Amino acid sequence: MSAAPAAPGPTTLLVIAKEPLPGLVKTRLTPPFTPAEAAQLAEAALRDTLRTMLALPARRRILVLDGRPGPWLPPGIEVVAQGTGGLDERLAAAFDGCTGPALLIGMDTPQITAAHLAPALSPDAWDGCDAWFGPAEDGGFWALGLACPDPELVRGVPMSVPETGAVQRRRLVDAGLIVRDLPALRDVDTVADAARVAAAAPHGRFAETLARLTGAATR
């Protein structure tokens, strides 16, 4: 039985994700994994992320999905379709659909815990703060929160390049926003990333799936 969602909070929590289908997700993990195995890892990462989402206080919990929901989707989470265009346009569209403070995360950091996001989801998260920024170790970002969601704060930022995070954070600062930072986390892009993320969250479904696929035992 799935746990009931945590109590409401002032902020809408968004997860942007792709349906975990072979050949469409985690393609940088193939090889050594097959497309089907990479999709299993993507599904495990998504399940872990959504489980954490349910444990967090939020006004609404929304999965912004490219594709169709599957049995991996727990109750208590709304689903909306991603917009069209590049990733910056799709992020902008996700924020544009929100009223009030919103915090967006991806599906590539299954090691996240409630503690990682607690500062941005507390009742006083927006006191003297206009934006929350979670940098990724590869130069991108894993979380972006806006007190007043404005699509133009995201639209046009170059995505999936080493300077993505720096450009996005500078965009916020240049707009005159007061920005607070969340901890830096590692995205799962490569096999080495997957191993490090699994080690950081050894009891999650992602770690379990990686161990099963590699034949390694987790302890």
C-alpha positions as CSV (number, residue, x, y, z in Angstrom):
1,M,0.0,0.0,0.0
2,S,1.3,3.4,-0.9
3,A,1.9,6.0,1.8
4,A,-0.5,8.9,2.0
5,P,1.0,12.2,0.8
6,A,2.5,14.5,3.3
7,A,0.7,17.5,4.6
8,P,0.1,20.5,2.3
9,G,2.7,23.3,2.1
10,P,2.8,26.6,0.3
11,T,4.7,25.4,-2.7
12,T,3.8,23.4,-5.8
13,L,6.3,20.6,-6.4
14,L,6.9,19.6,-10.0
15,V,8.9,16.6,-11.4
16,I,9.7,16.7,-15.1
17,A,10.3,13.3,-16.6
18,K,10.0,11.0,-19.6
19,E,8.0,7.8,-19.7
20,P,10.7,5.1,-19.1
21,L,10.6,3.4,-22.5
22,P,13.5,1.5,-24.0
23,G,15.5,3.6,-26.5
24,L,14.1,6.9,-25.2
25,V,15.6,7.2,-21.7
26,K,19.1,6.9,-20.3
27,T,20.6,6.3,-23.7
28,R,24.1,7.2,-22.4
29,L,23.9,4.0,-20.3
30,T,23.9,1.9,-23.5
31,P,26.3,0.2,-23.6
32,P,27.0,-1.5,-21.3
33,F,23.3,-1.8,-20.5
34,T,20.7,-2.7,-23.2
35,P,18.0,-0.2,-24.0
36,A,15.5,-2.3,-21.9
37,E,17.9,-2.3,-18.9
38,A,18.5,1.4,-19.2
39,A,14.7,1.9,-19.2
40,Q,14.5,-0.2,-16.0
41,L,17.0,2.0,-14.4
42,A,15.1,5.1,-15.5
43,E,11.9,3.7,-14.1
44,A,13.6,2.9,-10.8
45,A,15.0,6.5,-10.6
46,L,11.5,7.8,-11.3
47,R,9.9,5.6,-8.7
48,D,12.4,6.8,-6.1
49,T,11.9,10.4,-7.0
50,L,8.1,10.2,-6.8
51,R,8.2,8.4,-3.5
52,T,10.3,11.2,-2.1
53,M,7.9,13.7,-3.6
54,L,5.0,12.2,-1.7
55,A,6.9,12.5,1.6
56,L,7.4,16.3,1.1
57,P,4.9,19.1,2.1
58,A,3.5,20.6,-1.0
59,R,0.5,22.6,-2.2
60,R,0.3,20.3,-5.3
61,R,2.4,17.5,-6.5
62,I,2.6,17.4,-10.3
63,L,4.4,15.1,-12.7
64,V,5.2,16.9,-15.9
65,L,5.4,13.9,-18.2
66,D,6.6,13.3,-21.8
67,G,4.6,10.1,-22.5
68,R,1.9,8.2,-20.7
69,P,1.6,7.2,-17.0
70,G,2.4,3.6,-16.0
71,P,2.1,1.4,-13.0
72,W,5.1,3.2,-11.6
73,L,2.9,6.3,-10.8
74,P,1.7,6.3,-7.2
75,P,-1.6,7.8,-6.1
76,G,-1.6,11.4,-5.0
77,I,0.3,12.9,-7.9
78,E,-1.3,14.9,-10.7
79,V,0.0,14.4,-14.3
80,V,0.2,17.1,-16.9
81,A,1.7,16.8,-20.4
82,Q,5.0,18.4,-21.2
83,G,5.0,21.3,-23.6
84,T,6.7,21.2,-26.9
85,G,10.1,22.5,-28.0
86,G,13.5,22.3,-26.4
87,L,14.0,21.6,-22.7
88,D,14.1,25.3,-21.8
89,E,10.6,25.7,-23.5
90,R,9.3,22.7,-21.7
91,L,10.5,23.9,-18.3
92,A,9.1,27.4,-19.0
93,A,5.7,25.8,-19.8
94,A,5.8,23.8,-16.6
95,F,6.3,27.0,-14.6
96,D,3.7,28.9,-16.6
97,G,1.1,26.4,-15.5
98,C,1.7,27.2,-11.8
99,T,0.1,29.8,-9.5
100,G,2.2,30.7,-6.5
101,P,5.6,29.4,-5.5
102,A,6.8,26.4,-7.5
103,L,9.8,24.1,-7.2
104,L,10.8,21.9,-10.1
105,I,13.1,18.9,-10.0
106,G,14.1,16.2,-12.5
107,M,14.1,12.4,-12.5
108,D,17.9,12.1,-12.7
109,T,18.7,12.4,-9.0
110,P,17.0,9.4,-7.3
111,Q,19.2,9.9,-4.3
112,I,17.3,13.0,-3.2
113,T,15.8,13.0,0.3
114,A,13.3,15.2,2.1
115,A,16.3,16.8,3.8
116,H,17.8,17.9,0.4
117,L,14.6,19.8,-0.4
118,A,13.4,20.8,3.1
119,P,14.8,24.4,3.0
120,A,12.8,25.2,-0.2
121,L,9.6,23.6,1.0
122,S,9.4,24.9,4.6
123,P,6.7,27.3,5.6
124,D,9.2,30.2,5.6
125,A,11.0,29.1,2.4
126,W,10.1,32.3,0.5
127,D,10.7,34.8,3.3
128,G,13.3,37.1,1.8
129,C,13.9,34.6,-1.0
130,D,12.8,34.8,-4.7
131,A,14.4,31.6,-6.0
132,W,16.0,28.3,-5.0
133,F,18.7,26.8,-7.1
134,G,20.0,23.2,-6.9
135,P,23.3,22.9,-8.8
136,A,24.3,19.6,-10.4
137,E,27.9,18.4,-10.3
138,D,28.0,18.2,-14.1
139,G,27.4,21.9,-14.5
140,G,23.6,21.7,-14.9
141,F,21.0,22.0,-12.2
142,W,18.7,19.5,-10.5
143,A,16.2,21.9,-8.8
144,L,14.8,25.3,-9.6
145,G,12.3,27.1,-7.4
146,L,10.6,30.4,-8.2
147,A,8.4,32.4,-5.8
148,C,6.7,34.0,-8.8
149,P,7.0,31.5,-11.7
150,D,8.0,33.5,-14.8
151,P,8.7,31.4,-17.9
152,E,11.1,34.1,-19.2
153,L,13.5,33.3,-16.4
154,V,14.1,29.9,-18.0
155,R,13.3,30.4,-21.7
156,G,16.4,30.7,-23.8
157,V,18.9,29.2,-21.2
158,P,21.1,26.7,-23.1
159,M,20.4,23.2,-21.8
160,S,22.6,20.1,-21.5
161,V,25.9,22.0,-21.8
162,P,28.5,22.4,-19.1
163,E,27.5,26.0,-18.4
164,T,23.8,25.4,-18.1
165,G,23.7,25.9,-14.3
166,A,25.9,29.0,-14.3
167,V,23.8,30.6,-17.0
168,Q,20.5,29.8,-15.3
169,R,21.7,31.1,-11.9
170,R,23.0,34.2,-13.5
171,R,19.7,34.7,-15.2
172,L,18.0,34.7,-11.8
173,V,20.5,37.1,-10.3
174,D,20.4,39.5,-13.3
175,A,16.6,39.6,-12.9
176,G,17.2,41.0,-9.4
177,L,16.1,37.9,-7.6
178,I,17.4,36.9,-4.2
179,V,18.7,33.3,-4.8
180,R,19.4,30.6,-2.2
181,D,21.2,27.4,-3.0
182,L,20.4,23.8,-2.3
183,P,23.1,21.1,-2.0
184,A,25.0,20.1,-5.2
185,L,24.0,16.6,-6.4
186,R,25.1,14.3,-9.1
187,D,22.8,13.5,-12.1
188,V,22.7,9.9,-13.5
189,D,24.1,10.3,-17.0
190,T,26.8,7.7,-17.2
191,V,27.5,4.3,-15.7
192,A,30.0,5.9,-13.3
193,D,27.3,8.4,-12.2
194,A,24.9,5.5,-11.7
195,A,27.3,3.7,-9.4
196,R,28.0,6.8,-7.3
197,V,24.3,7.7,-7.0
198,A,23.4,4.1,-6.0
199,A,26.1,4.2,-3.3
200,A,24.6,7.5,-2.0
201,A,21.2,5.9,-1.7
202,P,21.9,2.2,-1.2
203,H,18.4,1.3,0.0
204,G,16.5,2.8,-2.9
205,R,14.9,1.1,-5.9
206,F,17.5,2.6,-8.2
207,A,20.4,0.9,-6.2
208,E,18.5,-2.3,-6.1
209,T,17.9,-2.3,-9.8
210,L,21.5,-1.4,-10.6
211,A,22.7,-4.2,-8.3
212,R,20.4,-6.7,-10.0
213,L,21.5,-5.7,-13.5
214,T,25.2,-5.7,-12.7
215,G,25.1,-8.8,-10.5
216,A,26.6,-6.9,-7.6
217,A,25.4,-7.3,-4.1
218,T,24.5,-4.2,-2.0
219,R,25.2,-4.3,1.6
